[in-house]
Amino acid sequence: MRTRISKKAAVLAGVGAVVVLGVGGAGAAIAGSDDGATQRPITGPALDRASKVALQEAGGGRVTETEVGDEESYYQVEVTLDDGTQVDVNLDRAFHVVRTKSEGASRESD
């Protein structure tokens, strides 16, 4: 016995498939997106204090990026040295250096 599907049912099934694929694709895009969209820069007095500590730890340079709530520490300050080297300085809430990372090398602080 053959089952016949109406044109309306076929169109609705096709639209449903497109919606499911579209939602799945959006989910994949979100899952694969850079977490840069959720990064919050350090602001206000905390920025001044974090920058001062990070520049001292790095031995100079300039602050090129900051983040609150980094996965490795409470604050992260990226310092670019005069030679182009980037140094990530991770700080706890009290602005103590937790970790310093530069070009693949890292150093844990006491």
Stockholm file with secondary structure:
# STOCKHOLM 1.0

chainA/1-110         MRTRISKKAAVLAGVGAVVVLGVGGAGAAIAGSDDGATQRPITGPALDRASKVALQEAGGGRVTETEVGDEESYYQVEVTLDDGTQVDVNLDRAFHVVRTKSEGASRESD
#=GR chainA/1-110 SS CCCCCCHHHHHHHHHHHHHHHHHHHHHHHHHTSCGGGGCBCCCHHHHHHHHHHHHHHHTSCEEEEEEESCTTSSEEEEEECTTSCEEEEEECTTCCEEEEEETTEEEECC
#=GC SS_cons         CCCCCCHHHHHHHHHHHHHHHHHHHHHHHHHTSCGGGGCBCCCHHHHHHHHHHHHHHHTSCEEEEEEESCTTSSEEEEEECTTSCEEEEEECTTCCEEEEEETTEEEECC
//
